[in-house]
Amino acid sequence: MDVFIPNSFTPNGDGKNDRFRVLPYENYKLLKFLIYNRWGAVVYNSKDLYNGWDGNVNGQPQQTGTYIYYLELQNKDGKKVVKQGQLVLLR
C-alpha cells in the first residue's frame, strides 16, 4: 500500500511537523482515522485526510508519549485497507 505514516510528530508551533497525518500516494478515501492515548481513550477522530491531529484534546496539549493510531482507507478499486500502529508525540 502506498501510504506514508510517520512515527512521530512535534506540535510545537514552528510550522514543521506540527500535525500527525497520513499521506496516501494514490487516490485513497479515508474512512476512519482514530488516535488513542495509553488508557484507550480516543483523543482524535476524523475522516479528513488533510487536517491531522495537532496534539491537543479540547484545546489542551497532550503529554509527550506514545499513542496508537487506527486507520481505515478505501483504495480506488473499493478495497478496504486497515493500518494500525504507534506514534510518538514529542514536545
PDB file of N, CA, C and O in Angstrom, chain B, residues numbered from 101:
ATOM      1  N   MET B 101       0.852  -1.179   0.000  1.00  0.00           N
ATOM      2  CA  MET B 101       0.000   0.000   0.000  1.00  0.00           C
ATOM      3  C   MET B 101       0.891   1.232   0.000  1.00  0.00           C
ATOM      4  O   MET B 101       1.907   1.280   0.694  1.00  0.00           O
ATOM      5  N   ASP B 102       0.509   2.202  -0.766  1.00  0.00           N
ATOM      6  CA  ASP B 102       1.297   3.423  -0.887  1.00  0.00           C
ATOM      7  C   ASP B 102       0.755   4.520   0.028  1.00  0.00           C
ATOM      8  O   ASP B 102       0.083   5.448  -0.421  1.00  0.00           O
ATOM      9  N   VAL B 103       1.060   4.394   1.307  1.00  0.00           N
ATOM     10  CA  VAL B 103       0.657   5.394   2.300  1.00  0.00           C
ATOM     11  C   VAL B 103       1.861   5.674   3.187  1.00  0.00           C
ATOM     12  O   VAL B 103       2.488   4.749   3.704  1.00  0.00           O
ATOM     13  N   PHE B 104       2.180   6.954   3.361  1.00  0.00           N
ATOM     14  CA  PHE B 104       3.250   7.331   4.287  1.00  0.00           C
ATOM     15  C   PHE B 104       2.631   7.606   5.643  1.00  0.00           C
ATOM     16  O   PHE B 104       1.757   8.463   5.770  1.00  0.00           O
ATOM     17  N   ILE B 105       3.085   6.878   6.661  1.00  0.00           N
ATOM     18  CA  ILE B 105       2.618   7.077   8.025  1.00  0.00           C
ATOM     19  C   ILE B 105       3.833   7.375   8.885  1.00  0.00           C
ATOM     20  O   ILE B 105       4.644   6.486   9.145  1.00  0.00           O
ATOM     21  N   PRO B 106       3.965   8.623   9.330  1.00  0.00           N
ATOM     22  CA  PRO B 106       5.129   8.956  10.165  1.00  0.00           C
ATOM     23  C   PRO B 106       5.047   8.248  11.513  1.00  0.00           C
ATOM     24  O   PRO B 106       3.974   7.792  11.908  1.00  0.00           O
ATOM     25  N   ASN B 107       6.166   8.154  12.218  1.00  0.00           N
ATOM     26  CA  ASN B 107       6.147   7.502  13.521  1.00  0.00           C
ATOM     27  C   ASN B 107       6.199   8.491  14.682  1.00  0.00           C
ATOM     28  O   ASN B 107       6.125   8.093  15.845  1.00  0.00           O
ATOM     29  N   SER B 108       6.329   9.793  14.361  1.00  0.00           N
ATOM     30  CA  SER B 108       6.341  10.807  15.419  1.00  0.00           C
ATOM     31  C   SER B 108       5.967  12.167  14.836  1.00  0.00           C
ATOM     32  O   SER B 108       5.959  12.360  13.620  1.00  0.00           O
ATOM     33  N   PHE B 109       5.656  13.104  15.734  1.00  0.00           N
ATOM     34  CA  PHE B 109       5.413  14.491  15.332  1.00  0.00           C
ATOM     35  C   PHE B 109       5.695  15.409  16.506  1.00  0.00           C
ATOM     36  O   PHE B 109       5.725  14.981  17.660  1.00  0.00           O
ATOM     37  N   THR B 110       5.902  16.685  16.186  1.00  0.00           N
ATOM     38  CA  THR B 110       6.314  17.669  17.200  1.00  0.00           C
ATOM     39  C   THR B 110       5.414  18.908  17.121  1.00  0.00           C
ATOM     40  O   THR B 110       5.757  19.875  16.442  1.00  0.00           O
ATOM     41  N   PRO B 111       4.275  18.886  17.804  1.00  0.00           N
ATOM     42  CA  PRO B 111       3.351  20.023  17.740  1.00  0.00           C
ATOM     43  C   PRO B 111       3.816  21.205  18.590  1.00  0.00           C
ATOM     44  O   PRO B 111       3.240  21.489  19.639  1.00  0.00           O
ATOM     45  N   ASN B 112       4.858  21.886  18.129  1.00  0.00           N
ATOM     46  CA  ASN B 112       5.418  22.993  18.902  1.00  0.00           C
ATOM     47  C   ASN B 112       5.207  24.352  18.250  1.00  0.00           C
ATOM     48  O   ASN B 112       5.748  25.354  18.719  1.00  0.00           O
ATOM     49  N   GLY B 113       4.419  24.400  17.161  1.00  0.00           N
ATOM     50  CA  GLY B 113       4.079  25.676  16.546  1.00  0.00           C
ATOM     51  C   GLY B 113       5.133  26.261  15.630  1.00  0.00           C
ATOM     52  O   GLY B 113       5.030  27.426  15.248  1.00  0.00           O
ATOM     53  N   ASP B 114       6.149  25.483  15.264  1.00  0.00           N
ATOM     54  CA  ASP B 114       7.196  26.018  14.387  1.00  0.00           C
ATOM     55  C   ASP B 114       6.869  25.869  12.903  1.00  0.00           C
ATOM     56  O   ASP B 114       7.660  26.265  12.047  1.00  0.00           O
ATOM     57  N   GLY B 115       5.699  25.296  12.597  1.00  0.00           N
ATOM     58  CA  GLY B 115       5.290  25.133  11.205  1.00  0.00           C
ATOM     59  C   GLY B 115       5.867  23.897  10.530  1.00  0.00           C
ATOM     60  O   GLY B 115       5.630  23.672   9.343  1.00  0.00           O
ATOM     61  N   LYS B 116       6.616  23.100  11.267  1.00  0.00           N
ATOM     62  CA  LYS B 116       7.212  21.877  10.729  1.00  0.00           C
ATOM     63  C   LYS B 116       6.751  20.692  11.563  1.00  0.00           C
ATOM     64  O   LYS B 116       6.996  20.639  12.768  1.00  0.00           O
ATOM     65  N   ASN B 117       6.087  19.747  10.920  1.00  0.00           N
ATOM     66  CA  ASN B 117       5.695  18.509  11.593  1.00  0.00           C
ATOM     67  C   ASN B 117       4.804  18.773  12.817  1.00  0.00           C
ATOM     68  O   ASN B 117       4.906  18.074  13.824  1.00  0.00           O
ATOM     69  N   ASP B 118       3.925  19.793  12.721  1.00  0.00           N
ATOM     70  CA  ASP B 118       3.060  20.165  13.846  1.00  0.00           C
ATOM     71  C   ASP B 118       1.792  19.320  13.960  1.00  0.00           C
ATOM     72  O   ASP B 118       1.105  19.377  14.980  1.00  0.00           O
ATOM     73  N   ARG B 119       1.478  18.543  12.932  1.00  0.00           N
ATOM     74  CA  ARG B 119       0.278  17.705  12.942  1.00  0.00           C
ATOM     75  C   ARG B 119       0.644  16.287  12.532  1.00  0.00           C
ATOM     76  O   ARG B 119       1.496  16.072  11.670  1.00  0.00           O
ATOM     77  N   PHE B 120      -0.018  15.318  13.171  1.00  0.00           N
ATOM     78  CA  PHE B 120       0.142  13.928  12.763  1.00  0.00           C
ATOM     79  C   PHE B 120      -0.914  13.633  11.714  1.00  0.00           C
ATOM     80  O   PHE B 120      -2.113  13.696  11.985  1.00  0.00           O
ATOM     81  N   ARG B 121      -0.460  13.314  10.526  1.00  0.00           N
ATOM     82  CA  ARG B 121      -1.383  12.956   9.450  1.00  0.00           C
ATOM     83  C   ARG B 121      -0.737  11.915   8.561  1.00  0.00           C
ATOM     84  O   ARG B 121       0.485  11.781   8.508  1.00  0.00           O
ATOM     85  N   VAL B 122      -1.592  11.182   7.865  1.00  0.00           N
ATOM     86  CA  VAL B 122      -1.127  10.170   6.923  1.00  0.00           C
ATOM     87  C   VAL B 122      -1.248  10.740   5.518  1.00  0.00           C
ATOM     88  O   VAL B 122      -2.131  11.549   5.232  1.00  0.00           O
ATOM     89  N   LEU B 123      -0.358  10.310   4.661  1.00  0.00           N
ATOM     90  CA  LEU B 123      -0.329  10.840   3.301  1.00  0.00           C
ATOM     91  C   LEU B 123      -0.387   9.703   2.295  1.00  0.00           C
ATOM     92  O   LEU B 123       0.644   9.110   1.978  1.00  0.00           O
ATOM     93  N   PRO B 124      -1.578   9.385   1.784  1.00  0.00           N
ATOM     94  CA  PRO B 124      -1.667   8.359   0.741  1.00  0.00           C
ATOM     95  C   PRO B 124      -1.135   8.902  -0.583  1.00  0.00           C
ATOM     96  O   PRO B 124      -1.395  10.052  -0.935  1.00  0.00           O
ATOM     97  N   TYR B 125      -0.397   8.079  -1.308  1.00  0.00           N
ATOM     98  CA  TYR B 125       0.193   8.490  -2.566  1.00  0.00           C
ATOM     99  C   TYR B 125      -0.749   8.327  -3.745  1.00  0.00           C
ATOM    100  O   TYR B 125      -0.519   8.921  -4.798  1.00  0.00           O
ATOM    101  N   GLU B 126      -1.799   7.543  -3.594  1.00  0.00           N
ATOM    102  CA  GLU B 126      -2.766   7.345  -4.672  1.00  0.00           C
ATOM    103  C   GLU B 126      -4.124   7.853  -4.223  1.00  0.00           C
ATOM    104  O   GLU B 126      -4.240   8.511  -3.189  1.00  0.00           O
ATOM    105  N   ASN B 127      -5.128   7.552  -4.988  1.00  0.00           N
ATOM    106  CA  ASN B 127      -6.484   8.031  -4.695  1.00  0.00           C
ATOM    107  C   ASN B 127      -7.161   7.142  -3.655  1.00  0.00           C
ATOM    108  O   ASN B 127      -7.983   6.295  -4.005  1.00  0.00           O
ATOM    109  N   TYR B 128      -6.824   7.326  -2.397  1.00  0.00           N
ATOM    110  CA  TYR B 128      -7.454   6.608  -1.307  1.00  0.00           C
ATOM    111  C   TYR B 128      -8.465   7.517  -0.630  1.00  0.00           C
ATOM    112  O   TYR B 128      -8.253   8.722  -0.498  1.00  0.00           O
ATOM    113  N   LYS B 129      -9.553   6.923  -0.209  1.00  0.00           N
ATOM    114  CA  LYS B 129     -10.561   7.642   0.570  1.00  0.00           C
ATOM    115  C   LYS B 129     -10.383   7.249   2.029  1.00  0.00           C
ATOM    116  O   LYS B 129     -10.296   6.065   2.354  1.00  0.00           O
ATOM    117  N   LEU B 130     -10.329   8.246   2.906  1.00  0.00           N
ATOM    118  CA  LEU B 130     -10.196   7.982   4.333  1.00  0.00           C
ATOM    119  C   LEU B 130     -11.566   7.649   4.904  1.00  0.00           C
ATOM    120  O   LEU B 130     -12.490   8.459   4.830  1.00  0.00           O
ATOM    121  N   LEU B 131     -11.694   6.461   5.470  1.00  0.00           N
ATOM    122  CA  LEU B 131     -12.952   6.037   6.076  1.00  0.00           C
ATOM    123  C   LEU B 131     -12.970   6.302   7.579  1.00  0.00           C
ATOM    124  O   LEU B 131     -13.996   6.686   8.141  1.00  0.00           O
ATOM    125  N   LYS B 132     -11.819   6.090   8.222  1.00  0.00           N
ATOM    126  CA  LYS B 132     -11.750   6.250   9.671  1.00  0.00           C
ATOM    127  C   LYS B 132     -10.299   6.516  10.068  1.00  0.00           C
ATOM    128  O   LYS B 132      -9.379   5.868   9.570  1.00  0.00           O
ATOM    129  N   PHE B 133     -10.108   7.478  10.970  1.00  0.00           N
ATOM    130  CA  PHE B 133      -8.783   7.797  11.483  1.00  0.00           C
ATOM    131  C   PHE B 133      -8.941   8.103  12.962  1.00  0.00           C
ATOM    132  O   PHE B 133      -9.493   9.137  13.338  1.00  0.00           O
ATOM    133  N   LEU B 134      -8.456   7.201  13.792  1.00  0.00           N
ATOM    134  CA  LEU B 134      -8.573   7.337  15.247  1.00  0.00           C
ATOM    135  C   LEU B 134      -7.192   7.329  15.884  1.00  0.00           C
ATOM    136  O   LEU B 134      -6.287   6.634  15.420  1.00  0.00           O
ATOM    137  N   ILE B 135      -7.039   8.101  16.943  1.00  0.00           N
ATOM    138  CA  ILE B 135      -5.832   8.061  17.754  1.00  0.00           C
ATOM    139  C   ILE B 135      -6.267   7.873  19.207  1.00  0.00           C
ATOM    140  O   ILE B 135      -7.165   8.556  19.699  1.00  0.00           O
ATOM    141  N   TYR B 136      -5.606   6.925  19.880  1.00  0.00           N
ATOM    142  CA  TYR B 136      -5.921   6.578  21.257  1.00  0.00           C
ATOM    143  C   TYR B 136      -4.745   6.919  22.161  1.00  0.00           C
ATOM    144  O   TYR B 136      -3.587   6.830  21.754  1.00  0.00           O
ATOM    145  N   ASN B 137      -5.058   7.313  23.397  1.00  0.00           N
ATOM    146  CA  ASN B 137      -3.991   7.506  24.374  1.00  0.00           C
ATOM    147  C   ASN B 137      -3.668   6.174  25.037  1.00  0.00           C
ATOM    148  O   ASN B 137      -4.244   5.149  24.673  1.00  0.00           O
ATOM    149  N   ARG B 138      -2.767   6.173  25.993  1.00  0.00           N
ATOM    150  CA  ARG B 138      -2.313   4.919  26.613  1.00  0.00           C
ATOM    151  C   ARG B 138      -3.391   4.220  27.425  1.00  0.00           C
ATOM    152  O   ARG B 138      -3.252   3.037  27.736  1.00  0.00           O
ATOM    153  N   TRP B 139      -4.469   4.930  27.780  1.00  0.00           N
ATOM    154  CA  TRP B 139      -5.565   4.331  28.536  1.00  0.00           C
ATOM    155  C   TRP B 139      -6.707   3.877  27.632  1.00  0.00           C
ATOM    156  O   TRP B 139      -7.735   3.417  28.127  1.00  0.00           O
ATOM    157  N   GLY B 140      -6.544   3.998  26.327  1.00  0.00           N
ATOM    158  CA  GLY B 140      -7.549   3.534  25.386  1.00  0.00           C
ATOM    159  C   GLY B 140      -8.624   4.547  25.052  1.00  0.00           C
ATOM    160  O   GLY B 140      -9.581   4.214  24.353  1.00  0.00           O
ATOM    161  N   ALA B 141      -8.495   5.771  25.529  1.00  0.00           N
ATOM    162  CA  ALA B 141      -9.471   6.816  25.214  1.00  0.00           C
ATOM    163  C   ALA B 141      -9.133   7.425  23.854  1.00  0.00           C
ATOM    164  O   ALA B 141      -7.966   7.655  23.537  1.00  0.00           O
ATOM    165  N   VAL B 142     -10.166   7.681  23.058  1.00  0.00           N
ATOM    166  CA  VAL B 142      -9.967   8.311  21.759  1.00  0.00           C
ATOM    167  C   VAL B 142      -9.629   9.782  21.969  1.00  0.00           C
ATOM    168  O   VAL B 142     -10.390  10.510  22.606  1.00  0.00           O
ATOM    169  N   VAL B 143      -8.492  10.221  21.436  1.00  0.00           N
ATOM    170  CA  VAL B 143      -8.089  11.620  21.548  1.00  0.00           C
ATOM    171  C   VAL B 143      -8.234  12.357  20.217  1.00  0.00           C
ATOM    172  O   VAL B 143      -8.162  13.585  20.167  1.00  0.00           O
ATOM    173  N   TYR B 144      -8.441  11.592  19.137  1.00  0.00           N
ATOM    174  CA  TYR B 144      -8.642  12.204  17.815  1.00  0.00           C
ATOM    175  C   TYR B 144      -9.465  11.257  16.971  1.00  0.00           C
ATOM    176  O   TYR B 144      -9.230  10.048  16.962  1.00  0.00           O
ATOM    177  N   ASN B 145     -10.440  11.820  16.256  1.00  0.00           N
ATOM    178  CA  ASN B 145     -11.324  11.043  15.400  1.00  0.00           C
ATOM    179  C   ASN B 145     -11.682  11.909  14.209  1.00  0.00           C
ATOM    180  O   ASN B 145     -12.232  12.997  14.377  1.00  0.00           O
ATOM    181  N   SER B 146     -11.376  11.436  12.995  1.00  0.00           N
ATOM    182  CA  SER B 146     -11.619  12.269  11.824  1.00  0.00           C
ATOM    183  C   SER B 146     -11.774  11.429  10.568  1.00  0.00           C
ATOM    184  O   SER B 146     -11.343  10.277  10.512  1.00  0.00           O
ATOM    185  N   LYS B 147     -12.389  12.021   9.576  1.00  0.00           N
ATOM    186  CA  LYS B 147     -12.434  11.467   8.223  1.00  0.00           C
ATOM    187  C   LYS B 147     -11.776  12.439   7.251  1.00  0.00           C
ATOM    188  O   LYS B 147     -11.843  12.254   6.036  1.00  0.00           O
ATOM    189  N   ASP B 148     -11.139  13.477   7.794  1.00  0.00           N
ATOM    190  CA  ASP B 148     -10.460  14.485   6.986  1.00  0.00           C
ATOM    191  C   ASP B 148      -9.017  14.042   6.753  1.00  0.00           C
ATOM    192  O   ASP B 148      -8.226  13.956   7.692  1.00  0.00           O
ATOM    193  N   LEU B 149      -8.692  13.767   5.523  1.00  0.00           N
ATOM    194  CA  LEU B 149      -7.377  13.253   5.163  1.00  0.00           C
ATOM    195  C   LEU B 149      -6.266  14.270   5.366  1.00  0.00           C
ATOM    196  O   LEU B 149      -5.120  13.884   5.596  1.00  0.00           O
ATOM    197  N   TYR B 150      -6.572  15.543   5.288  1.00  0.00           N
ATOM    198  CA  TYR B 150      -5.524  16.562   5.260  1.00  0.00           C
ATOM    199  C   TYR B 150      -5.322  17.321   6.567  1.00  0.00           C
ATOM    200  O   TYR B 150      -4.261  17.914   6.763  1.00  0.00           O
ATOM    201  N   ASN B 151      -6.297  17.322   7.462  1.00  0.00           N
ATOM    202  CA  ASN B 151      -6.187  18.113   8.683  1.00  0.00           C
ATOM    203  C   ASN B 151      -5.161  17.535   9.649  1.00  0.00           C
ATOM    204  O   ASN B 151      -4.174  18.204   9.957  1.00  0.00           O
ATOM    205  N   GLY B 152      -5.358  16.339  10.129  1.00  0.00           N
ATOM    206  CA  GLY B 152      -4.439  15.712  11.063  1.00  0.00           C
ATOM    207  C   GLY B 152      -4.619  16.177  12.492  1.00  0.00           C
ATOM    208  O   GLY B 152      -5.296  17.169  12.759  1.00  0.00           O
ATOM    209  N   TRP B 153      -3.998  15.437  13.416  1.00  0.00           N
ATOM    210  CA  TRP B 153      -4.094  15.724  14.844  1.00  0.00           C
ATOM    211  C   TRP B 153      -3.026  16.719  15.254  1.00  0.00           C
ATOM    212  O   TRP B 153      -1.859  16.565  14.896  1.00  0.00           O
ATOM    213  N   ASP B 154      -3.419  17.739  16.001  1.00  0.00           N
ATOM    214  CA  ASP B 154      -2.488  18.790  16.428  1.00  0.00           C
ATOM    215  C   ASP B 154      -1.889  18.548  17.825  1.00  0.00           C
ATOM    216  O   ASP B 154      -1.181  19.405  18.354  1.00  0.00           O
ATOM    217  N   GLY B 155      -2.171  17.396  18.408  1.00  0.00           N
ATOM    218  CA  GLY B 155      -1.615  17.076  19.721  1.00  0.00           C
ATOM    219  C   GLY B 155      -2.422  17.601  20.886  1.00  0.00           C
ATOM    220  O   GLY B 155      -1.985  17.512  22.033  1.00  0.00           O
ATOM    221  N   ASN B 156      -3.615  18.156  20.607  1.00  0.00           N
ATOM    222  CA  ASN B 156      -4.480  18.694  21.653  1.00  0.00           C
ATOM    223  C   ASN B 156      -5.784  17.915  21.742  1.00  0.00           C
ATOM    224  O   ASN B 156      -6.223  17.292  20.775  1.00  0.00           O
ATOM    225  N   VAL B 157      -6.388  17.962  22.913  1.00  0.00           N
ATOM    226  CA  VAL B 157      -7.735  17.436  23.117  1.00  0.00           C
ATOM    227  C   VAL B 157      -8.522  18.518  23.832  1.00  0.00           C
ATOM    228  O   VAL B 157      -8.152  18.943  24.926  1.00  0.00           O
ATOM    229  N   ASN B 158      -9.604  18.962  23.217  1.00  0.00           N
ATOM    230  CA  ASN B 158     -10.416  20.051  23.766  1.00  0.00           C
ATOM    231  C   ASN B 158      -9.564  21.276  24.093  1.00  0.00           C
ATOM    232  O   ASN B 158      -9.780  21.942  25.105  1.00  0.00           O
ATOM    233  N   GLY B 159      -8.591  21.564  23.222  1.00  0.00           N
ATOM    234  CA  GLY B 159      -7.733  22.724  23.398  1.00  0.00           C
ATOM    235  C   GLY B 159      -6.597  22.542  24.380  1.00  0.00           C
ATOM    236  O   GLY B 159      -5.805  23.463  24.580  1.00  0.00           O
ATOM    237  N   GLN B 160      -6.497  21.381  24.997  1.00  0.00           N
ATOM    238  CA  GLN B 160      -5.449  21.121  25.987  1.00  0.00           C
ATOM    239  C   GLN B 160      -4.335  20.274  25.376  1.00  0.00           C
ATOM    240  O   GLN B 160      -4.602  19.201  24.835  1.00  0.00           O
ATOM    241  N   PRO B 161      -3.091  20.743  25.456  1.00  0.00           N
ATOM    242  CA  PRO B 161      -1.970  19.957  24.938  1.00  0.00           C
ATOM    243  C   PRO B 161      -1.862  18.613  25.654  1.00  0.00           C
ATOM    244  O   PRO B 161      -1.965  18.538  26.879  1.00  0.00           O
ATOM    245  N   GLN B 162      -1.655  17.568  24.881  1.00  0.00           N
ATOM    246  CA  GLN B 162      -1.494  16.233  25.454  1.00  0.00           C
ATOM    247  C   GLN B 162      -0.032  15.973  25.782  1.00  0.00           C
ATOM    248  O   GLN B 162       0.868  16.619  25.245  1.00  0.00           O
ATOM    249  N   GLN B 163       0.183  15.021  26.669  1.00  0.00           N
ATOM    250  CA  GLN B 163       1.516  14.717  27.160  1.00  0.00           C
ATOM    251  C   GLN B 163       2.395  14.104  26.076  1.00  0.00           C
ATOM    252  O   GLN B 163       1.908  13.432  25.167  1.00  0.00           O
ATOM    253  N   THR B 164       3.690  14.346  26.187  1.00  0.00           N
ATOM    254  CA  THR B 164       4.661  13.628  25.376  1.00  0.00           C
ATOM    255  C   THR B 164       4.498  12.146  25.663  1.00  0.00           C
ATOM    256  O   THR B 164       4.315  11.741  26.811  1.00  0.00           O
ATOM    257  N   GLY B 165       4.565  11.347  24.618  1.00  0.00           N
ATOM    258  CA  GLY B 165       4.450   9.912  24.837  1.00  0.00           C
ATOM    259  C   GLY B 165       3.989   9.177  23.602  1.00  0.00           C
ATOM    260  O   GLY B 165       3.913   9.738  22.509  1.00  0.00           O
ATOM    261  N   THR B 166       3.681   7.911  23.800  1.00  0.00           N
ATOM    262  CA  THR B 166       3.272   7.025  22.721  1.00  0.00           C
ATOM    263  C   THR B 166       1.756   6.940  22.661  1.00  0.00           C
ATOM    264  O   THR B 166       1.082   6.814  23.684  1.00  0.00           O
ATOM    265  N   TYR B 167       1.235   7.012  21.451  1.00  0.00           N
ATOM    266  CA  TYR B 167      -0.192   6.912  21.170  1.00  0.00           C
ATOM    267  C   TYR B 167      -0.387   5.840  20.100  1.00  0.00           C
ATOM    268  O   TYR B 167       0.561   5.456  19.415  1.00  0.00           O
ATOM    269  N   ILE B 168      -1.604   5.369  19.964  1.00  0.00           N
ATOM    270  CA  ILE B 168      -1.930   4.344  18.978  1.00  0.00           C
ATOM    271  C   ILE B 168      -2.824   4.954  17.913  1.00  0.00           C
ATOM    272  O   ILE B 168      -3.763   5.682  18.232  1.00  0.00           O
ATOM    273  N   TYR B 169      -2.539   4.662  16.642  1.00  0.00           N
ATOM    274  CA  TYR B 169      -3.426   5.107  15.568  1.00  0.00           C
ATOM    275  C   TYR B 169      -4.108   3.905  14.929  1.00  0.00           C
ATOM    276  O   TYR B 169      -3.552   2.807  14.879  1.00  0.00           O
ATOM    277  N   TYR B 170      -5.313   4.133  14.447  1.00  0.00           N
ATOM    278  CA  TYR B 170      -6.087   3.139  13.708  1.00  0.00           C
ATOM    279  C   TYR B 170      -6.620   3.844  12.476  1.00  0.00           C
ATOM    280  O   TYR B 170      -7.239   4.903  12.578  1.00  0.00           O
ATOM    281  N   LEU B 171      -6.384   3.264  11.327  1.00  0.00           N
ATOM    282  CA  LEU B 171      -6.675   3.915  10.063  1.00  0.00           C
ATOM    283  C   LEU B 171      -7.394   2.951   9.136  1.00  0.00           C
ATOM    284  O   LEU B 171      -6.945   1.821   8.946  1.00  0.00           O
ATOM    285  N   GLU B 172      -8.514   3.388   8.553  1.00  0.00           N
ATOM    286  CA  GLU B 172      -9.204   2.627   7.514  1.00  0.00           C
ATOM    287  C   GLU B 172      -9.266   3.484   6.265  1.00  0.00           C
ATOM    288  O   GLU B 172      -9.735   4.621   6.296  1.00  0.00           O
ATOM    289  N   LEU B 173      -8.786   2.922   5.165  1.00  0.00           N
ATOM    290  CA  LEU B 173      -8.792   3.593   3.870  1.00  0.00           C
ATOM    291  C   LEU B 173      -9.505   2.704   2.857  1.00  0.00           C
ATOM    292  O   LEU B 173      -9.621   1.492   3.039  1.00  0.00           O
ATOM    293  N   GLN B 174      -9.971   3.328   1.802  1.00  0.00           N
ATOM    294  CA  GLN B 174     -10.549   2.582   0.687  1.00  0.00           C
ATOM    295  C   GLN B 174      -9.786   2.980  -0.564  1.00  0.00           C
ATOM    296  O   GLN B 174      -9.676   4.163  -0.885  1.00  0.00           O
ATOM    297  N   ASN B 175      -9.255   1.974  -1.276  1.00  0.00           N
ATOM    298  CA  ASN B 175      -8.499   2.302  -2.478  1.00  0.00           C
ATOM    299  C   ASN B 175      -9.436   2.544  -3.653  1.00  0.00           C
ATOM    300  O   ASN B 175     -10.652   2.413  -3.518  1.00  0.00           O
ATOM    301  N   LYS B 176      -8.879   2.894  -4.796  1.00  0.00           N
ATOM    302  CA  LYS B 176      -9.698   3.248  -5.955  1.00  0.00           C
ATOM    303  C   LYS B 176     -10.507   2.077  -6.486  1.00  0.00           C
ATOM    304  O   LYS B 176     -11.464   2.278  -7.234  1.00  0.00           O
ATOM    305  N   ASP B 177     -10.134   0.836  -6.108  1.00  0.00           N
ATOM    306  CA  ASP B 177     -10.885  -0.350  -6.519  1.00  0.00           C
ATOM    307  C   ASP B 177     -11.960  -0.738  -5.516  1.00  0.00           C
ATOM    308  O   ASP B 177     -12.657  -1.735  -5.706  1.00  0.00           O
ATOM    309  N   GLY B 178     -12.099   0.050  -4.440  1.00  0.00           N
ATOM    310  CA  GLY B 178     -13.115  -0.210  -3.430  1.00  0.00           C
ATOM    311  C   GLY B 178     -12.658  -1.127  -2.312  1.00  0.00           C
ATOM    312  O   GLY B 178     -13.450  -1.436  -1.422  1.00  0.00           O
ATOM    313  N   LYS B 179     -11.411  -1.572  -2.326  1.00  0.00           N
ATOM    314  CA  LYS B 179     -10.897  -2.463  -1.288  1.00  0.00           C
ATOM    315  C   LYS B 179     -10.569  -1.663  -0.027  1.00  0.00           C
ATOM    316  O   LYS B 179      -9.906  -0.627  -0.085  1.00  0.00           O
ATOM    317  N   LYS B 180     -11.048  -2.168   1.115  1.00  0.00           N
ATOM    318  CA  LYS B 180     -10.775  -1.527   2.395  1.00  0.00           C
ATOM    319  C   LYS B 180      -9.415  -1.991   2.905  1.00  0.00           C
ATOM    320  O   LYS B 180      -9.107  -3.183   2.899  1.00  0.00           O
ATOM    321  N   VAL B 181      -8.607  -1.027   3.346  1.00  0.00           N
ATOM    322  CA  VAL B 181      -7.266  -1.293   3.859  1.00  0.00           C
ATOM    323  C   VAL B 181      -7.198  -0.749   5.275  1.00  0.00           C
ATOM    324  O   VAL B 181      -7.566   0.401   5.516  1.00  0.00           O
ATOM    325  N   VAL B 182      -6.730  -1.567   6.219  1.00  0.00           N
ATOM    326  CA  VAL B 182      -6.616  -1.168   7.623  1.00  0.00           C
ATOM    327  C   VAL B 182      -5.143  -1.118   8.014  1.00  0.00           C
ATOM    328  O   VAL B 182      -4.379  -2.041   7.733  1.00  0.00           O
ATOM    329  N   LYS B 183      -4.768  -0.043   8.656  1.00  0.00           N
ATOM    330  CA  LYS B 183      -3.418   0.110   9.195  1.00  0.00           C
ATOM    331  C   LYS B 183      -3.544   0.553  10.639  1.00  0.00           C
ATOM    332  O   LYS B 183      -4.426   1.343  10.975  1.00  0.00           O
ATOM    333  N   GLN B 184      -2.668   0.049  11.494  1.00  0.00           N
ATOM    334  CA  GLN B 184      -2.621   0.498  12.877  1.00  0.00           C
ATOM    335  C   GLN B 184      -1.191   0.408  13.372  1.00  0.00           C
ATOM    336  O   GLN B 184      -0.394  -0.389  12.878  1.00  0.00           O
ATOM    337  N   GLY B 185      -0.884   1.227  14.343  1.00  0.00           N
ATOM    338  CA  GLY B 185       0.471   1.240  14.869  1.00  0.00           C
ATOM    339  C   GLY B 185       0.637   2.292  15.938  1.00  0.00           C
ATOM    340  O   GLY B 185      -0.338   2.838  16.454  1.00  0.00           O
ATOM    341  N   GLN B 186       1.880   2.568  16.263  1.00  0.00           N
ATOM    342  CA  GLN B 186       2.200   3.529  17.311  1.00  0.00           C
ATOM    343  C   GLN B 186       2.780   4.803  16.712  1.00  0.00           C
ATOM    344  O   GLN B 186       3.402   4.784  15.650  1.00  0.00           O
ATOM    345  N   LEU B 187       2.565   5.902  17.412  1.00  0.00           N
ATOM    346  CA  LEU B 187       3.180   7.173  17.058  1.00  0.00           C
ATOM    347  C   LEU B 187       3.662   7.809  18.355  1.00  0.00           C
ATOM    348  O   LEU B 187       3.155   7.512  19.437  1.00  0.00           O
ATOM    349  N   VAL B 188       4.637   8.677  18.228  1.00  0.00           N
ATOM    350  CA  VAL B 188       5.189   9.364  19.391  1.00  0.00           C
ATOM    351  C   VAL B 188       4.948  10.853  19.253  1.00  0.00           C
ATOM    352  O   VAL B 188       5.300  11.461  18.242  1.00  0.00           O
ATOM    353  N   LEU B 189       4.344  11.436  20.278  1.00  0.00           N
ATOM    354  CA  LEU B 189       4.163  12.881  20.354  1.00  0.00           C
ATOM    355  C   LEU B 189       5.355  13.421  21.167  1.00  0.00           C
ATOM    356  O   LEU B 189       5.580  13.022  22.309  1.00  0.00           O
ATOM    357  N   LEU B 190       6.099  14.328  20.550  1.00  0.00           N
ATOM    358  CA  LEU B 190       7.272  14.929  21.190  1.00  0.00           C
ATOM    359  C   LEU B 190       7.036  16.414  21.407  1.00  0.00           C
ATOM    360  O   LEU B 190       6.623  17.109  20.479  1.00  0.00           O
ATOM    361  N   ARG B 191       7.283  16.907  22.584  1.00  0.00           N
ATOM    362  CA  ARG B 191       7.136  18.347  22.864  1.00  0.00           C
ATOM    363  C   ARG B 191       8.473  18.938  23.220  1.00  0.00           C
ATOM    364  O   ARG B 191       8.566  20.135  23.490  1.00  0.00           O
TER     365      ARG B 191
END
